[in-house]
Amino acid sequence: MALDSAKKIEIAQQFGRSEGDTGSPEVQIALISNRIKYLTEHLKINKKDHSSRLGLLKLVGQRKRLMKYLKRRDYTKYIEVITALSIRDK
């Protein structure tokens, strides 16, 4: 299930740099984290849904790459994002 527009806009406003910002790494990480949270709950119920499990692993990898990029570019923003989203740092 995809995020509805209202939820995406809310996340973009919370993490975005400006009005309508959806492409910055902070917003992308927040959107992917929301999707990961949904898929994790889905897989707790549907244990044999292997295609969703593969999608979850791809999302985790994508988020990891974005977080690595953000950590390199703007460490303070990286700390803010992982604290707000309750993501562990290595």
KADADA-V912992 format. One record per backbone hydrogen bond with DSSP energy under -0.5 kcal/mol. NH is the residue of the N-H (numbers start at 1). CO is the residue of the C=O. Records with the same first field share a line. If there is no record, write none. Layout:
NH->CO / CO
//
This chain:
8->4
9->5
10->6
11->7
12->8
13->9
14->10
15->11
16->12
21->18
22->20
28->24
29->25
30->26
31->27
32->28
33->29
34->30
35->31
36->32
37->33
38->34
39->35
40->36
41->37
42->38
43->39
44->40
45->41
46->42
47->45
49->46
50->48
53->49
54->50
55->51
56->52
57->53
58->54
59->55
60->56
61->57
62->58
63->59
64->60
65->61
66->62
67->63
68->64
69->65
70->66
71->67
72->68
73->69
74->70
78->74
79->75
80->76
81->77
82->78
83->79
84->80
85->81
86->82
87->82
//
